[in-house]
Amino acid sequence: MEFTPHFKRKRRNAQSSLKLAPFPPCQDGKPYQGVFNGLCVEVKDSEESQIRVLYENGCYGQGSRSRGGPATGMASETLLLGLEEACMLSYFLEALEIRDLSGNKINWETYLKSAQEYDEKFVYKLAAYLYLKSKGWIIKSGMKFGGDFLIYKQSPSQYHASFLVIVQTPLRNPDSHYEAKNLKGVQRVAETSDKDVLILRVNQTSDLEITLVTPETLESLNIEETVIRRFNYTSFVQCKQ
């Protein structure tokens, strides 16, 4: 049976339906400048680059004083990027330059080590993020719903999230999310906000050292999709690889 994602459009005016680019341009050929504070990457407005442009072209990050993109117009407002999206913008698209609190440029190895100290699932979540981005999804944090990501067809200002995404990794019991009580609990949370659950199981080869992974070796990670749909009192599960 072919699976059809659920898209629910918000009631907005015509101006909000404008389609923007999925990836941000480097203004005047210069990358955006961000500072890694240990929790996220903070990007400030400058004469060369505007954080509003970075948000509008791909919906990256969240305004430090706003619910969505930077909207207050205050000079003190910054754009806060999640670890995965900042990593993609910097080391894959080269649209962002990440520095530490002392102003030193952070290379891939240093960023990877720091991100894994904060979140042991970082590499697996990064692989899942890149996988979803390659399929054209807009990706935001799913923390408030108990998941890893929320994914949207287009901007969150235009559509509600279609899926609550949970990333499964070899670090934990691979069957934990398939236990009846856990699966039903996750599904129930998603159902209250009209979302389906998408479980991404990330598999790695036995010879891959996850702490030494590079952008090139990330391609060796295999991802399986499991969609949990609402269907009366039982769960309809569809898997594909």
C-alpha positions in Angstrom: 0.0 0.0 0.0 1.4 3.4 -1.0 1.7 5.9 1.9 0.4 9.4 1.4 1.7 12.1 3.8 -0.9 14.2 5.6 -0.7 18.0 4.8 -2.8 20.5 6.7 -2.6 24.1 5.5 -2.9 27.0 7.9 -5.4 29.8 7.3 -3.1 32.6 6.1 -3.3 35.5 3.6 -1.9 35.3 0.1 1.4 37.0 1.2 2.3 34.0 3.5 2.0 31.5 0.6 5.0 32.9 -1.3 7.5 30.2 -2.1 11.1 30.9 -1.1 14.4 29.1 -1.8 15.1 25.9 0.3 18.7 26.9 0.9 20.1 30.3 2.0 22.4 32.3 -0.3 25.7 33.6 0.8 25.2 37.3 0.5 28.0 38.9 -1.5 29.7 35.5 -1.5 30.4 35.7 2.3 29.2 33.1 4.7 27.1 33.9 7.7 28.9 34.2 11.0 27.8 32.1 14.0 29.0 31.5 17.5 28.8 28.0 19.1 27.8 28.5 22.8 27.6 24.8 23.7 23.9 24.5 23.2 23.3 26.0 19.8 24.9 28.3 17.2 23.9 31.9 17.5 23.9 34.1 14.4 23.7 37.9 14.6 22.7 40.6 12.1 25.5 42.3 10.3 25.9 44.7 7.4 26.9 41.8 5.1 24.2 39.3 6.1 20.7 39.5 7.6 19.4 36.7 9.8 15.9 37.3 8.4 17.2 36.1 5.0 18.7 33.0 6.5 15.4 32.1 8.2 13.2 32.8 5.2 15.3 30.7 2.8 14.8 27.3 4.3 13.3 28.3 7.7 16.5 27.7 9.6 16.7 28.4 13.3 14.4 30.4 15.6 14.5 34.1 16.7 15.8 34.5 20.2 12.8 36.8 21.0 10.2 35.3 18.7 8.2 32.1 18.5 9.3 31.5 14.9 11.7 33.6 12.7 13.2 36.8 14.0 10.3 39.2 13.9 10.7 41.8 16.6 13.1 44.1 14.5 15.2 44.6 17.6 18.9 44.8 17.1 19.5 42.5 20.1 17.5 39.6 18.5 19.6 36.8 17.2 18.9 33.6 15.2 19.4 30.4 17.2 20.4 27.4 15.0 20.1 23.8 16.2 23.3 21.6 16.1 22.2 19.6 13.1 21.1 22.5 10.9 24.1 24.6 11.8 26.4 21.6 10.9 24.7 21.2 7.5 24.9 25.0 6.7 28.5 25.1 7.7 30.2 21.9 6.7 28.0 20.8 3.8 26.7 24.0 2.2 29.6 26.3 3.4 27.0 29.0 4.0 27.9 29.5 7.6 31.2 30.0 9.5 31.1 28.7 13.1 33.4 30.2 15.7 33.8 29.6 19.5 33.2 32.1 22.2 36.8 33.3 21.8 36.3 34.0 18.1 38.3 31.1 16.8 37.0 29.2 13.8 35.8 25.7 14.6 36.7 22.9 12.3 34.7 19.7 11.7 36.5 17.6 14.2 36.1 20.1 17.1 32.5 20.7 16.3 31.8 17.0 16.2 33.4 16.4 19.5 31.6 19.3 21.2 28.2 18.3 19.7 28.6 14.7 20.8 29.5 15.8 24.4 26.1 17.6 24.4 24.1 14.9 22.7 25.4 11.4 22.2 22.9 10.8 19.4 24.2 13.8 17.4 25.8 11.9 14.5 22.7 9.7 14.1 20.4 12.7 14.3 22.6 14.6 11.8 22.3 11.7 9.4 18.5 11.7 9.8 18.4 15.5 9.4 20.3 15.3 6.1 18.1 12.4 4.9 14.9 14.4 5.6 16.4 17.5 4.0 17.3 15.6 0.9 13.6 14.9 0.5 12.6 18.5 0.7 11.2 18.7 4.2 11.3 21.8 6.4 12.7 20.5 9.7 12.2 22.0 13.2 12.8 20.8 16.7 10.3 18.2 18.0 11.3 18.5 21.7 8.0 20.0 22.8 6.2 16.9 21.5 8.7 14.4 22.9 10.4 13.7 19.6 13.6 14.7 17.8 12.1 16.7 14.9 8.9 18.1 13.4 8.8 18.1 9.6 6.7 20.4 7.4 5.8 20.5 3.7 6.6 24.2 3.6 7.1 27.0 6.1 5.5 26.5 9.6 3.7 29.7 8.9 1.9 28.0 6.0 1.5 24.4 7.1 1.1 22.4 10.3 3.8 19.7 10.8 3.0 16.4 9.1 5.2 14.2 11.2 6.7 13.9 14.7 10.1 12.3 14.0 11.9 9.9 16.4 15.5 8.9 15.6 16.4 5.3 16.7 20.0 4.5 17.2 22.2 1.5 18.0 23.0 3.2 21.4 19.7 2.1 22.9 17.4 -0.9 22.7 16.4 -0.9 19.0 13.0 -2.3 19.9 12.2 0.2 22.7 9.9 2.4 20.5 8.0 -0.7 19.3 6.9 -1.7 22.8 3.1 -1.3 22.9 3.0 1.2 25.8 5.8 3.4 24.4 4.5 3.3 20.8 1.0 4.2 21.9 2.2 7.0 24.1 4.2 8.6 21.4 1.3 8.2 18.9 -1.1 9.7 21.4 1.0 12.8 21.8 1.2 13.2 18.1 -2.5 12.6 17.6 -3.5 15.4 19.8 -1.9 17.8 17.3 -3.0 16.0 14.2 0.4 14.5 13.3 1.6 11.0 12.3 4.7 9.5 13.9 7.8 8.8 11.7 10.5 6.6 13.2 13.9 6.7 11.5 16.1 3.8 12.4 19.8 4.6 11.7 22.0 1.6 11.1 25.8 1.6 10.8 28.4 -0.8 9.6 30.5 -2.6 12.2 33.7 -1.0 11.1 32.5 2.6 11.4 33.9 4.5 14.4 31.1 7.0 15.1 33.4 9.4 17.1 35.6 9.7 14.0 32.9 10.1 11.4 33.5 12.5 8.5 31.0 14.1 6.1 32.0 11.5 3.5 31.6 8.5 5.8 28.1 9.6 6.9 26.9 8.2 3.6 27.6 4.7 4.9 24.8 5.0 7.5 21.6 3.3 6.4 18.2 4.7 7.4 14.9 2.8 7.6 11.5 4.6 7.8 8.6 3.4 9.9 5.4 5.4 9.7 2.8 5.0 12.5 -0.6 6.2 11.4 -3.8 6.7 13.3 -6.3 4.0 12.5 -9.2 3.6 14.9 -7.9 1.8 18.0 -4.9 0.1 16.5 -1.7 1.3 14.8 -1.1 0.9 11.1 2.6 0.4 10.5 4.3 0.7 7.1 8.0 0.1 6.7 10.3 0.7 3.8 14.0 0.9 3.3 
